[in-house]
């Protein structure tokens, strides 16, 4: 298993709108395609206006296939222009679990 950590720094004041859109539309599109959502968070202390979401995949190839499917999904293509203007920075990391990790 691998985990993908996607983090976005949002434009000041846009966190409530981003979370509303993701909660009402985005996750319903993503989750059936991407599969296992480990968590979706916003920061309270430290970097502000930051959102982090974690997804689990069987392998890097599984992730690549699922992300490609999402990128071509008509509902996702229609949704992205709603949230993209709210995002200032995007970061993506692939995390490999340690042998003793519970996930």
N, C-alpha and C positions, 0 to 999 in steps of 0.2 A: 504494500500500500504506500502511496505517496499522498501528501497533503499540499494543496495549493493555497497560499495566502495572498489574497488580493487586497491591497490597501489603496484608498483614494483620499486625497486631501481635497476637501470641497471648498468652494468659494465662500467667503465669510457670509454667514447668515443663511446658507442654503441647506444646512443639515436637516431641518424639519421637512422641507420639501422633498429632499432626496429620500429620506426614510419613508415618507408617505407614499411616494411613487413606487419604491421598491416593495413596500409592504402590500400595496393594493394591486400592483400589476407585475412588477419585475420578477419576484421570487416565484410566482405562479408560472411564469414562462421558463425560468432557468431550471428550477428543481426537477421537473420531469425529464429534462434533457441531461443535465449535469449529474443528477443523482444525489449523492450523500452530502448535504450541507452540514458541516460540523458546528458552525456558529456564524452569527452576523452581529457585529459590535460597532459601537461608536466610542470614542475616547472621552474620558471625563477629566483626566489629569495628564499633563505632558502636552504632546502635540494636539492642538485643538482642530476642530472641523475635520476630523479623520474618521473614516469608516474602514473596518477590516472585516473581511469574510473569508471563511475557511471551507474548502471543499476536499473531500477524500475521493481518490481514484485508485483503481486496482494497479495501474502502472502509468508511466508517462504516455505510452501509446493510447491507453484508454482515455486519458485526459485530452490528448490531441484529437482523437476521434469525436469525443463529446463536445469539445469547444468548437470544432469545425461544424458539427451539426447545429449547434446553437447559433453560430454566425450566419448560417443560411436559413434559419427559421423565420418565416414571415412576421410572426408576432414580435420576435426579438428585434428584427430590422425596423419595425414600426415603433418599438418602444425606445430604442437607444437615443434618438434625437430628443426625447423628453428629459433624459438625465445627463447626457453628455455636456450640455452647457453649464451644469451645476458643478462639474468636476474641474479642479485646477491641476492636480497631479494624479498620475496612476502608477502604481508599483505592483509587481507580481513576483512571487518567489515560490519555488518548488521546494518542499521540505521532505527530506527522507527521515523516517523514524529511526531512532536508536534501537538496537536489539531488545532493550528492556522497556521500550515505550508501550503503553497500553493500547495504542492505536497503530 
